[in-house]
């Protein structure tokens, strides 16, 4: 999420200074969201949906951003060839239809005629071809973050303004799904940025207001504070938004966001609504919805075989013992209050691709200790085991965005590992610093031992499977894992047109990842969100709730009664 496309690891760039600044500016932010900033059209003036979130937009550049709400911005401000409908089926969007040929090596998309960007420039299939060719050209460098969506692409061509022909070096079985994750960028804006060796791409600020081709224009962004979107008068879609615009207000923590909803400062909370607030919100008269998510929470184990210290963590028996020492049921019941299910594989059950044959290990301290005893890790005088010349005591990188429920999960994990003779401590960092610490030095994954984080990937498993490939080290990988056998399977599933064959390959990949344990998947949390009952038309998604990066449906349908 990314992805993200997916994703995910949205920035929680929170320092005491940021929190103080937010507190001082809170009144200004609420006023900005409430003000009639956007030009009224068919809807009543002032029909602006105010959304609370605790995961700010980290970058406006799609080749840099990790945050969930960054990808939400792309979903509403940029066009995509395809999208998901309410039943999570891929349907036409900027493309009106498509067909494969040459055994799946060629895919032809037909796009909407007469479309325009928000600045009046024609929006055509040529913009899509430019975007995909740019990503493919710099796939090992500046565009690597999105390169997984154009795997095996040879070229993108446009016989005319409304026809896009994608040619692949091998059969490509799920291209329409991949196209849902690739924002089409305005070629007249990005072409100068993509000149030369492409190094300007990742440094491009992409400042607001964007030249937009979606139902909304990203009009204003104040980092870590707010994001404002206005209706795009040049929107080519048949269904027009019922609102003038929407705003995202970013809060320092869940409690502040919930309080703002109850007090009427915002109209809805995003998918980060804490389980502990559900009853409070319902008693206050708010509508609370929840659904299983595509996301999962993880304990990350550095899987780089060249890591510099604490190499005992590479021992499969140590990893197995650690999983036995984690009480997933307690995590679900105590930390998530039942709004979650125990984890096992890196593909969540809600996606429809989860391998149900793989079961997470049960909480069994005796088994954990037996494994560590047999491996020769003896208990020290303070109850912490010894590995070689050092205690089995490790620092866990913990991004601030995981605070709250994540703190309670950490306490459960720490208590269980302690009973097995393993000590852990928390190192809280903002998101950017956490990513850097995991990949240090210079994308080599040599320093860190453990981390806690999450993924909220798309419904199709391709992206989350790609994260563990060798090619993503230094990019989306947060484990340093690299296995040629796994990579070969990833390449194979990308070529398989037959769904049953692809499912079998995806199952093999889940089994490999589970056995290697670059992640111990803790749980699959529900998406929980709440809104003022005066607003109607929300369409809840298993990704990041109603306002998500897989479909524009909610903000095309939502309205105030």
C-alpha positions in Angstrom: 0.0 0.0 0.0 0.4 0.7 -0.6 0.3 -0.2 -1.6 0.4 1.7 -2.3 -1.3 0.6 -4.4 -1.9 -1.1 -1.4 -0.9 -0.2 1.0 -0.1 0.1 4.1 2.5 1.5 6.3 1.0 4.9 6.3 3.2 7.5 7.9 2.6 8.3 11.5 5.2 11.1 11.6 4.5 12.0 15.2 6.9 13.8 17.4 6.1 15.9 20.5 6.6 19.0 18.4 4.2 17.8 15.8 1.6 17.0 18.4 1.9 20.4 20.0 1.7 22.0 16.6 -1.5 20.1 15.9 -3.1 21.0 19.2 -2.4 24.7 18.5 -3.8 24.5 15.0 -6.7 22.3 15.6 -9.2 25.1 15.4 -7.7 26.3 12.1 -7.9 22.8 10.6 -11.5 22.3 11.6 -12.4 25.6 10.1 -10.5 24.7 6.9 -12.5 21.5 6.5 -15.8 23.1 7.3 -15.3 26.2 5.1 -17.0 26.3 1.7 -13.6 26.0 0.0 -15.0 24.2 -3.1 -17.1 25.6 -5.8 -20.7 24.4 -5.6 -22.4 22.7 -8.5 -25.3 20.3 -8.4 -24.9 19.5 -4.7 -25.7 22.0 -2.0 -22.9 24.4 -1.1 -21.0 23.2 1.8 -21.6 19.5 1.2 -18.1 18.5 2.1 -17.4 15.2 3.9 -14.9 15.7 6.7 -12.9 12.5 7.4 -10.7 11.9 10.4 -7.5 9.8 10.1 -4.5 9.0 12.2 -2.2 7.9 9.3 -1.1 11.0 7.4 -0.1 11.2 3.7 3.7 10.8 3.6 4.4 11.9 0.1 2.5 13.2 -2.9 4.8 11.3 -5.3 3.4 7.8 -6.2 6.9 6.5 -6.6 7.9 7.4 -3.1 4.8 7.2 -0.9 4.0 4.3 1.4 0.9 5.7 3.1 -2.6 4.3 2.7 -4.1 7.8 2.3 -1.5 8.7 -0.3 -2.9 5.8 -2.4 -6.4 7.0 -1.6 -5.4 10.4 -3.1 -4.3 8.7 -6.3 -7.6 6.7 -6.4 -9.7 9.8 -6.4 -7.5 12.2 -8.3 -6.0 10.0 -11.0 -7.7 7.7 -13.6 -7.2 3.9 -13.6 -8.0 1.6 -16.4 -10.1 -0.7 -14.2 -11.6 -0.6 -10.7 -13.4 -3.0 -8.2 -17.1 -2.9 -7.9 -19.1 -3.5 -4.7 -18.7 -7.3 -5.0 -14.9 -6.9 -5.4 -15.0 -7.8 -9.1 -12.8 -6.0 -11.6 -14.9 -3.8 -13.9 -14.2 -1.1 -16.5 -13.3 2.4 -15.4 -11.2 4.6 -17.8 -11.1 1.6 -20.0 -14.5 0.6 -21.4 -13.4 -2.9 -22.4 -10.4 -5.1 -23.0 -9.4 -8.4 -24.6 -6.3 -10.7 -24.5 -4.7 -12.2 -27.5 -1.6 -14.3 -28.4 -2.2 -16.6 -25.5 -2.3 -13.7 -23.0 0.9 -12.0 -24.3 -1.0 -9.1 -25.7 -3.8 -7.1 -24.0 -5.8 -4.5 -25.8 -7.7 -1.9 -23.8 -10.3 0.5 -25.2 -10.5 3.8 -23.3 -13.2 6.5 -23.0 -13.3 9.1 -25.8 -13.5 12.8 -25.1 -12.0 12.7 -21.6 -9.9 15.6 -20.2 -7.6 16.3 -17.4 -8.6 19.0 -14.9 -6.6 21.6 -16.8 -8.4 21.0 -20.0 -5.7 18.9 -21.7 -7.1 15.8 -23.5 -6.8 12.6 -21.4 -6.2 9.7 -23.7 -4.8 6.2 -23.9 -1.4 7.9 -24.7 -1.2 9.0 -21.1 -1.6 5.4 -20.0 1.1 4.3 -22.4 3.4 7.0 -21.2 2.9 6.0 -17.6 3.4 2.3 -18.1 6.4 2.7 -20.3 8.0 5.1 -17.8 7.5 2.6 -15.0 8.9 -0.2 -17.1 11.9 1.9 -18.3 13.1 2.7 -14.8 11.8 -0.4 -13.1 15.0 -1.2 -11.3 15.5 2.3 -10.1 13.2 5.3 -9.5 9.9 3.5 -10.4 10.7 0.3 -8.6 7.8 0.8 -6.1 5.2 0.3 -8.8 7.2 -2.0 -11.1 5.6 -5.2 -9.9 2.4 -4.2 -11.7 4.1 -4.2 -15.1 6.0 -7.5 -14.7 7.1 -8.9 -18.1 5.7 -5.8 -19.9 7.7 -5.2 -23.1 6.0 -2.1 -24.4 2.8 -0.1 -24.3 1.5 1.3 -27.6 -1.4 3.4 -28.8 -2.7 2.9 -32.4 -5.1 5.7 -31.7 -6.1 8.0 -28.8 -8.6 5.5 -27.4 -6.7 2.2 -27.9 -3.9 0.9 -25.6 -2.0 -2.3 -26.6 0.2 -3.9 -23.9 2.7 -6.5 -25.1 4.3 -8.9 -22.6 7.2 -11.2 -22.9 5.2 -14.1 -21.5 1.5 -14.9 -20.9 0.1 -12.4 -18.4 -2.9 -13.8 -16.6 -4.2 -11.0 -14.4 -3.5 -7.8 -16.2 -7.0 -6.2 -15.6 -6.3 -6.6 -11.8 -2.9 -5.1 -12.1 -4.3 -2.1 -14.0 -6.5 -1.3 -11.0 -3.4 -0.5 -9.0 -1.6 1.7 -11.6 -2.6 5.4 -11.6 -2.5 7.0 -15.0 -0.3 10.1 -14.8 -0.7 13.2 -17.0 2.0 12.8 -19.6 2.3 16.6 -20.2 3.2 17.0 -16.5 5.5 14.0 -16.0 7.3 13.7 -19.3 9.9 16.4 -18.5 10.4 14.7 -15.1 11.1 11.3 -16.8 13.8 12.6 -19.1 17.4 11.3 -18.9 18.1 8.7 -16.4 14.9 9.1 -14.5 16.5 10.3 -11.2 14.2 13.3 -11.1 11.2 11.1 -10.7 11.6 10.3 -7.0 12.5 13.9 -6.2 9.5 15.4 -7.9 7.3 17.1 -5.3 4.0 16.8 -7.3 2.6 19.7 -5.3 -1.1 20.5 -5.1 -3.3 21.4 -6.8 -2.7 18.3 -9.0 -3.6 18.1 -12.7 -6.2 15.5 -12.0 -8.2 13.0 -14.0 -10.3 11.4 -11.4 -13.7 12.6 -9.8 -11.8 15.0 -7.5 -8.9 17.4 -7.7 -6.4 17.2 -4.9 -6.5 20.9 -4.1 -4.4 21.4 -0.9 -2.1 19.5 1.3 -0.6 20.5 4.7 1.7 17.7 5.7 0.6 15.8 8.8 -2.4 18.1 9.1 -4.9 18.0 6.3 -5.7 17.2 2.7 -8.5 18.9 0.8 -10.2 17.7 -2.4 -12.7 19.5 -4.7 -15.0 18.1 -7.2 -13.4 17.9 -10.7 -15.6 19.7 -13.2 -13.8 17.9 -16.0 -14.6 14.5 -14.6 -15.3 12.1 -17.5 -17.2 9.5 -15.5 -20.9 8.9 -16.0 -21.6 9.1 -12.3 -20.9 12.5 -10.8 -20.0 13.0 -7.1 -22.9 14.1 -4.9 -20.6 16.2 -2.8 -18.6 19.3 -3.5 -15.5 17.8 -2.0 -14.0 16.1 1.0 -11.2 16.7 3.4 -8.9 14.5 5.4 -7.9 15.8 8.9 -5.0 13.9 10.5 -5.1 13.5 14.2 -2.2 12.7 16.6 -4.0 9.6 18.0 -7.2 7.6 17.9 -8.8 9.2 21.0 -8.5 12.7 19.5 -10.1 11.4 16.3 -13.0 9.7 18.1 -13.6 12.8 20.2 -13.7 15.0 17.1 -16.5 12.7 15.6 -18.6 12.7 18.7 -18.3 16.5 19.0 -19.2 17.1 15.4 -15.8 18.4 14.2 -15.6 15.6 11.6 -18.2 13.5 9.9 -16.5 10.1 9.8 -13.5 8.2 11.1 -11.4 6.2 8.7 -10.5 2.6 9.1 -8.1 3.3 12.0 -11.1 3.5 14.4 -10.0 1.6 17.5 -12.0 -1.4 18.7 -12.0 0.2 22.2 -14.1 3.1 20.8 -16.9 1.1 19.2 -19.3 1.1 22.2 -18.6 4.8 23.0 -19.4 5.8 19.4 -22.5 3.7 19.3 -23.8 5.2 22.5 -23.1 8.7 21.0 -25.5 7.8 18.2 -22.8 7.2 15.5 -23.1 4.5 12.9 -20.3 1.9 13.3 -19.5 -0.6 10.6 -16.8 -3.3 10.4 -15.7 -6.0 8.0 -12.8 -8.4 7.6 -9.8 -6.6 6.2 -7.2 -7.6 3.6 -4.6 -6.4 6.1 -2.5 -8.2 8.6 -0.3 -7.3 11.6 3.2 -8.8 11.8 6.2 -9.4 13.9 9.0 -9.0 11.4 12.2 -11.0 11.7 15.2 -9.8 9.8 15.7 -12.5 7.2 18.9 -11.3 5.5 21.3 -14.1 5.8 24.1 -11.6 5.9 22.8 -9.7 9.0 25.6 -8.6 11.2 24.5 -9.5 14.7 22.2 -11.8 16.7 22.4 -14.4 13.9 20.6 -16.9 16.1 17.4 -15.2 14.9 18.0 -16.9 11.5 17.7 -20.3 13.1 14.4 -21.9 12.0 14.0 -23.5 15.4 14.3 -20.1 17.1 11.6 -18.7 14.8 9.4 -21.6 15.4 9.8 -21.3 19.1 9.0 -17.6 19.0 5.7 -18.4 17.2 4.8 -20.9 19.8 5.4 -18.2 22.5 2.9 -15.7 20.9 -0.6 -15.9 22.2 -2.7 -15.0 19.2 -6.0 -15.6 20.9 -5.0 -13.1 23.6 -4.1 -10.6 20.9 -7.6 -11.0 19.3 -9.5 -11.0 22.5 -7.6 -8.5 24.7 -6.1 -6.1 22.2 -8.7 -6.2 19.4 -11.8 -7.0 21.6 -12.8 -9.7 19.1 -12.7 -7.4 16.0 -10.0 -9.6 14.4 -9.0 -13.2 13.7 -5.7 -15.1 14.4 -3.1 -14.9 11.7 -1.2 -17.5 9.8 -0.2 -16.7 6.1 0.6 -13.4 4.3 -2.6 -13.6 2.3 -5.7 -12.7 4.4 -8.8 -14.8 4.3 -10.9 -11.9 3.1 -9.1 -11.9 -0.3 -10.4 -15.3 -1.3 -6.8 -16.4 -1.9 -5.9 -17.6 1.6 -4.6 -21.1 2.0 -6.8 -22.5 4.8 -4.6 -25.6 5.1 -1.9 -23.5 6.8 -2.6 -23.1 10.5 -0.8 -20.8 12.8 1.0 -22.5 15.7 -0.9 -22.6 19.0 0.3 -20.8 22.1 2.5 -23.4 23.8 5.2 -22.2 26.1 6.4 -25.7 26.9 6.9 -26.5 23.2 8.7 -23.2 22.8 11.1 -23.9 25.6 11.7 -27.5 24.5 12.7 -26.3 21.0 15.1 -23.7 22.4 16.6 -26.2 24.9 17.1 -28.8 22.2 18.8 -26.1 20.1 21.3 -25.4 22.9 20.2 -21.9 24.0 20.6 -22.2 27.8 18.9 -20.0 30.3 21.1 -17.3 31.9 20.9 -16.3 35.6 18.3 -13.6 34.9 16.0 -15.9 33.0 17.1 -14.7 29.5 18.7 -17.4 27.3 22.2 -17.1 26.0 23.2 -17.4 22.3 27.0 -17.7 22.0 28.4 -14.8 24.0 25.3 -12.6 24.3 21.8 -12.8 25.8 18.8 -13.4 23.6 17.5 -9.8 24.2 16.4 -7.8 21.1 15.1 -4.4 20.2 11.8 -4.2 18.3 11.4 -1.4 15.8 7.9 0.0 16.4 6.5 2.7 14.1 4.4 5.3 16.0 1.4 4.6 13.7 1.1 1.2 15.5 0.6 2.9 18.9 -2.6 2.2 20.9 -3.7 -1.3 20.0 -0.2 -2.1 18.9 1.2 -1.2 22.3 -1.2 -3.8 23.9 -0.2 -6.4 21.3 3.5 -5.7 22.1 2.9 -6.3 25.8 1.3 -9.7 25.0 4.2 -10.7 22.8 6.8 -9.6 25.3 5.1 -11.5 28.1 5.0 -14.7 26.1 8.6 -14.5 24.8 9.8 -13.8 28.3 8.4 -17.2 29.4 10.5 -18.7 26.7 13.6 -16.9 27.9 13.6 -14.2 25.2 13.6 -10.6 26.1 12.4 -7.8 23.8 12.2 -4.0 24.2 10.5 -1.4 22.1 12.1 1.3 20.0 9.4 3.7 18.8 10.2 5.6 15.6 8.2 7.7 13.1 7.4 5.8 9.9 10.2 7.2 7.8 12.8 6.5 10.5 11.4 3.0 11.1 11.7 2.2 7.4 15.3 3.5 7.3 16.2 1.5 10.5 14.9 -1.7 9.0 16.7 -1.3 5.7 20.0 0.1 7.2 22.5 0.5 6.0 21.7 1.6 2.5 19.0 -1.0 1.8 21.2 -3.9 3.1 19.1 -5.0 6.1 22.2 -5.7 8.2 21.3 -4.0 11.5 17.8 -4.6 12.8 16.6 -7.7 14.6 12.8 -7.5 14.9 10.0 -5.0 14.1 6.3 -4.8 14.3 4.2 -3.4 11.5 1.3 -4.2 9.1 0.4 -4.6 5.5 -3.0 -3.6 3.9 -2.5 -5.0 0.4 -5.0 -5.2 -2.5 -7.4 -8.0 -2.9 -5.4 -9.8 -5.5 -2.3 -11.4 -3.9 0.2 -10.4 -6.5 1.4 -7.3 -4.6 1.8 -8.8 -1.1 3.6 -11.8 -2.7 6.0 -9.5 -4.5 7.1 -7.9 -1.2 9.1 -11.0 -0.3 10.9 -11.3 -3.7 14.6 -10.5 -3.9 13.9 -7.7 -6.3 12.1 -5.7 -3.6 15.0 -5.5 -1.2 15.7 -1.9 -0.8 12.2 -1.0 -1.9 9.0 -2.5 -0.5 10.7 -5.3 1.4 10.7 -4.9 5.2 12.3 -8.3 6.0 15.4 -8.6 3.8 14.0 -12.0 2.7 15.4 -13.4 -0.6 14.7 -17.0 -1.9 15.2 -17.9 -5.6 12.7 -20.7 -5.2 10.1 -18.2 -4.0 11.0 -15.8 -6.8 10.5 -18.5 -9.4 7.0 -19.2 -8.1 6.2 -15.5 -8.1 7.2 -15.3 -11.7 5.1 -18.4 -12.5 1.9 -17.1 -10.9 2.2 -13.9 -12.9 2.1 -15.9 -16.1 -0.7 -18.3 -15.2 -4.0 -17.6 -17.1 -5.8 -20.5 -15.6 -7.0 -19.5 -12.1 -6.9 -23.0 -10.6 -3.2 -23.3 -11.6 -2.4 -19.9 -10.2 -4.1 -20.7 -6.9 -2.0 -23.8 -6.5 1.2 -21.7 -7.1 0.0 -19.0 -4.7 -0.6 -21.7 -2.1 3.0 -22.9 -2.5 4.2 -19.4 -2.0 2.2 -19.0 1.2 3.6 -22.3 2.5 7.2 -21.2 1.7 6.8 -17.9 3.4 5.1 -19.4 6.4 7.9 -22.0 6.9 10.6 -19.4 6.6 8.9 -16.9 8.9 10.2 -13.6 7.7 6.9 -12.6 9.2 5.0 -14.1 12.1 1.5 -13.0 11.1 -0.2 -12.1 14.3 -3.8 -11.4 13.3 -6.1 -10.2 10.6 -7.8 -7.1 12.0 -11.3 -5.9 10.9 -11.7 -2.6 9.2 -13.7 -0.5 11.7 -15.1 2.9 10.8 -17.8 5.2 12.1 -19.8 8.1 10.7 -22.5 10.6 11.6 -25.9 9.2 10.7 -26.7 12.3 8.7 -24.5 11.0 6.0 -25.5 8.1 3.7 -24.1 6.1 0.9 -20.9 4.5 2.4 -19.6 1.4 0.7 -17.4 -0.5 3.2 -14.3 -2.2 1.7 -11.9 -4.8 3.2 -8.9 -2.6 2.3 -9.0 0.7 4.2 -12.7 1.1 4.7 -15.2 3.2 2.6 -12.6 5.7 1.5 -10.1 3.4 -0.1 -7.7 2.8 -2.9 -9.5 0.1 -4.8 -12.7 1.9 -5.8 -14.1 5.5 -5.9 -17.6 4.2 -5.1 -18.1 5.7 -1.7 -17.2 9.3 -2.6 -19.3 9.1 -5.7 -22.3 7.9 -3.7 -22.0 9.5 -0.3 -24.4 12.4 0.5 -25.9 14.3 3.4 -29.6 14.0 4.1 
